């Protein structure tokens, strides 16, 4: 429970969480409000996306707000919650970047392999789209700004909210479940949901669940950060379509009709368990029941910076 217990090092007053979440989640909540009050506006945005040529500038503009939101989250953690920023990232003394890059390359390899296999099975569903200049710019934007976007989401859900729910409900499984469901539902406004239906929530909530398990079992977000960054870079750089959330000049353009198939759920039911197995062996994870279903207690403080349970 060491990672969730990091929240006890600071101010856990309800108003601190309310202020932080009100500011940091405002863009997401605004999208939900627009969806509920003006659904026809969202539909028109989807239609415009389908008929618009991919633009690196549009892609960058969509990613830049995540930098501001990430800095805002750090500011509130430090100033309102009165704790170190690293406590929302990991329970270790410093961020373990070897974990980040290990998870990144494992999932990047699997994602690339999955796309390659699908291309070999159904080449007629894809158009080769290599444009040297546009692709080089896209690659630069993706490498620099997509990890910022994914880090903001991970540190909000698997960091800040996971710890908040742990403090409030005292059960790690409740924190894991709530963050996974909320993470999935907030992706409900993605154009993929409009095309494929709400059954795609199995993928989004399942992804949130596996990222949460990484975090609880490994006592930090490093693996989730690397995994999520690889996932979105693959989605932006290798393959795109006119109905996906990322509209980019990727190497391949998927021109097939939107449909649910086994490849859509293969990650959740096959690859995610495989990655969990790989990570568990690599990092010697033990006490699964305690970490995933245990009770979260406030540690006994014995000096300014360290705790014992």
C-alpha positions in Angstrom: 0.0 0.0 0.0 3.0 2.3 0.1 2.1 4.2 -3.1 -1.5 5.0 -2.0 -0.2 5.8 1.5 1.9 8.7 0.0 -1.3 10.8 0.2 -1.2 10.7 4.0 2.0 12.8 3.9 0.0 15.9 3.0 -3.3 17.7 3.4 -6.3 15.5 2.7 -9.0 18.0 3.4 -12.0 17.7 1.1 -11.7 21.3 -0.1 -8.2 20.6 -1.4 -9.4 17.8 -3.6 -12.5 19.8 -4.7 -10.4 22.8 -5.8 -7.8 20.6 -7.6 -10.3 18.5 -9.5 -12.4 21.5 -10.4 -9.5 23.1 -12.2 -7.6 20.1 -13.6 -10.7 18.2 -14.9 -12.5 21.2 -16.1 -11.8 20.5 -19.9 -13.1 16.9 -19.5 -16.2 18.0 -17.6 -16.9 20.7 -20.2 -16.9 18.1 -22.9 -19.4 16.0 -20.9 -21.6 19.0 -20.4 -21.5 19.8 -24.2 -22.4 16.2 -24.9 -25.4 16.2 -22.5 -26.7 19.7 -23.4 -25.7 20.0 -27.1 -25.3 16.5 -28.5 -25.8 17.9 -32.0 -22.7 20.0 -31.6 -20.6 17.0 -30.9 -22.0 15.2 -33.9 -21.1 18.1 -36.1 -17.5 18.0 -34.7 -17.3 14.3 -35.5 -18.5 14.9 -39.1 -16.0 17.7 -39.6 -13.2 15.5 -38.3 -14.1 12.8 -40.9 -13.9 15.2 -43.8 -10.8 17.1 -42.7 -7.3 16.4 -43.8 -4.9 15.5 -41.0 -2.8 18.4 -39.7 0.3 18.3 -37.5 -0.6 21.8 -36.2 -4.1 20.6 -35.2 -2.5 17.6 -33.5 -0.1 19.8 -31.6 -2.8 22.3 -30.6 -4.9 19.4 -29.2 -1.9 18.2 -27.1 -0.7 21.5 -25.7 -3.4 21.9 -23.0 -2.2 18.7 -21.3 1.1 20.4 -20.5 -0.8 23.2 -18.8 -3.1 20.7 -16.9 -0.1 18.6 -15.8 1.7 21.7 -14.4 -1.6 22.7 -12.7 -1.9 19.3 -11.1 1.7 19.6 -9.8 1.0 23.1 -8.4 -2.0 22.0 -6.5 -0.3 18.9 -5.1 2.5 21.0 -3.8 0.7 24.1 -2.6 -2.8 22.8 -1.6 -1.9 19.3 -0.4 1.5 20.3 0.9 3.4 17.3 -0.3 6.2 16.6 -2.7 5.2 16.2 -6.4 7.1 12.8 -6.5 4.5 11.4 -4.0 1.9 11.4 -6.8 4.3 9.6 -9.2 6.0 6.9 -7.1 6.7 5.6 -3.6 10.4 5.3 -4.4 12.9 8.0 -3.5 13.2 9.0 -7.1 11.4 8.2 -10.4 12.7 4.8 -11.8 13.1 5.7 -15.5 14.3 2.2 -16.3 10.8 0.9 -15.4 9.3 3.6 -17.7 11.4 2.7 -20.7 11.0 -1.1 -20.1 7.2 -0.8 -20.1 7.4 1.6 -23.1 9.5 -0.8 -25.3 7.5 -3.9 -24.3 4.2 -2.4 -25.3 5.6 -0.5 -28.3 6.9 -3.9 -29.6 3.5 -5.6 -29.0 1.5 -2.7 -30.5 3.7 -2.6 -33.6 3.5 -6.4 -33.9 -0.3 -6.3 -33.7 -0.6 -3.7 -36.4 1.9 -5.6 -38.6 -0.1 -8.8 -38.3 -3.4 -7.1 -39.1 -1.7 -5.4 -42.1 -0.5 -8.8 -43.4 -3.9 -10.4 -42.9 -5.9 -7.5 -44.5 -3.6 -5.3 -46.6 -6.7 -4.0 -48.5 -7.8 -2.2 -45.3 -4.8 0.1 -45.3 -3.2 2.8 -47.5 0.6 3.4 -47.2 0.9 7.1 -46.3 4.6 7.9 -45.8 5.2 11.6 -46.4 8.8 12.3 -45.3 8.4 15.9 -44.1 4.9 15.5 -42.5 5.9 12.3 -40.9 9.1 13.7 -39.4 7.2 16.5 -37.8 4.5 14.1 -36.6 7.2 11.9 -35.0 8.8 14.9 -33.3 5.5 16.1 -31.9 4.6 12.5 -30.8 7.9 11.9 -29.0 7.8 15.2 -27.2 4.2 15.9 -26.4 2.3 12.6 -26.3 4.2 11.4 -23.2 3.1 14.7 -21.6 -0.5 14.0 -22.5 -0.4 10.4 -21.2 1.5 11.4 -18.1 -1.2 14.0 -17.3 -3.8 11.3 -17.6 -1.8 8.7 -15.6 -0.9 11.0 -12.8 -4.4 12.3 -12.5 -6.1 8.8 -12.5 -3.5 6.3 -11.3 -1.7 8.9 -9.1 -3.9 11.6 -7.6 -7.3 10.0 -7.9 -6.1 6.5 -6.9 -4.6 8.0 -3.8 -7.7 10.1 -3.1 -10.1 7.2 -3.3 -7.7 5.1 -1.2 -7.7 7.7 1.5 -11.5 8.1 1.4 -12.7 4.5 1.0 -9.8 2.7 2.7 -9.9 -0.2 0.2 -7.4 -0.5 -2.7 -9.9 -2.5 -4.9 -12.4 0.4 -4.6 -9.8 2.9 -5.7 -8.7 0.6 -8.6 -12.3 0.1 -9.7 -13.4 3.7 -9.5 -10.4 5.1 -11.3 -10.7 2.5 -14.1 -14.4 3.1 -14.7 -14.1 6.9 -14.6 -11.1 6.7 -16.9 -13.1 4.6 -19.4 -16.2 6.7 -19.3 -14.3 9.9 -19.9 -13.2 8.3 -23.2 -16.8 7.9 -24.0 -16.7 11.1 -26.0 -14.1 9.7 -28.4 -15.3 9.3 -32.0 -14.6 5.6 -31.8 -17.5 5.2 -29.3 -19.8 7.0 -31.7 -18.8 4.6 -34.5 -18.5 1.3 -32.6 -20.9 1.7 -29.7 -20.5 1.6 -26.0 -19.2 -2.0 -26.0 -15.9 -0.4 -26.7 -15.9 0.6 -23.0 -14.6 -3.0 -22.4 -11.4 -1.8 -24.0 -11.1 1.6 -22.3 -12.1 0.4 -18.8 -10.0 -2.7 -19.3 -7.0 -0.5 -20.1 -7.6 1.6 -17.0 -7.8 -1.5 -14.9 -4.5 -3.0 -16.1 -2.8 0.4 -15.7 -4.1 0.5 -12.1 -2.9 -3.0 -11.4 0.6 -2.0 -12.6 0.5 1.0 -10.2 -0.7 -0.9 -7.2 1.5 -4.0 -7.6 4.6 -1.9 -8.5 4.1 0.8 -5.9 4.4 3.6 -8.5 3.2 4.9 -11.8 6.4 4.4 -13.8 5.2 1.2 -15.7 1.8 2.8 -16.4 3.5 6.0 -17.7 5.7 4.0 -20.1 2.9 1.7 -21.3 0.5 4.5 -21.9 3.0 6.7 -23.7 3.9 3.7 -26.1 0.2 3.0 -26.7 -0.6 6.5 -27.9 2.6 7.0 -29.9 1.8 3.8 -31.8 -1.7 5.0 -32.4 -0.5 8.4 -33.6 2.5 7.4 -35.7 1.8 4.0 -37.1 -1.8 3.9 -38.1 -4.7 6.5 -38.3 -8.2 6.7 -39.7 -10.7 9.4 -40.3 -12.9 8.2 -37.4 -10.3 7.8 -34.7 -9.5 10.3 -32.0 -6.0 10.8 -33.4 -6.1 12.4 -36.9 -2.5 12.2 -38.1 -0.4 11.6 -41.1 0.6 8.2 -39.8 2.5 5.6 -41.9 -0.8 3.7 -42.5 -4.3 5.0 -43.0 -7.0 2.5 -42.1 -9.7 2.8 -44.7 -11.9 -0.1 -43.5 -15.4 0.4 -42.2 -15.5 0.8 -38.4 -16.4 -2.6 -36.9 -15.8 -4.6 -33.8 -13.6 -7.7 -34.3 -11.3 -9.9 -32.2 -8.3 -7.5 -32.8 -10.3 -4.8 -30.9 -10.4 -6.9 -27.7 -7.2 -9.0 -28.1 -5.2 -6.5 -26.0 -7.6 -6.7 -23.1 -8.1 -10.5 -22.9 -4.7 -11.7 -24.2 -2.0 -9.1 -24.4 -2.7 -7.3 -21.1 -2.6 -10.5 -19.0 0.6 -11.4 -20.9 2.2 -8.0 -20.0 1.1 -8.4 -16.4 2.8 -11.8 -16.3 6.0 -10.3 -17.9 6.1 -7.4 -15.4 5.4 -9.6 -12.4 8.3 -11.9 -13.2 10.6 -9.0 -14.1 9.9 -7.1 -10.8 9.1 -10.0 -8.5 5.6 -9.0 -7.6 4.2 -10.7 -4.5 1.2 -10.3 -2.2 -1.3 -9.7 -5.0 -4.3 -10.1 -2.7 -3.0 -7.6 -0.1 -2.1 -5.0 -2.7 -5.2 -5.3 -4.8 -7.8 -6.0 -2.2 -6.2 -4.8 1.1 -7.3 -2.2 3.6 -5.5 1.1 3.4 -4.4 2.4 6.8 -2.8 5.6 7.8 0.9 4.8 8.5 2.6 5.6 11.8 4.9 8.6 11.3 8.2 8.3 12.9 10.0 11.2 11.3 9.3 14.0 8.8 9.6 12.0 5.6 9.2 8.3 6.4 6.4 6.1 7.6 5.9 2.6 8.8 2.6 0.6 8.6 
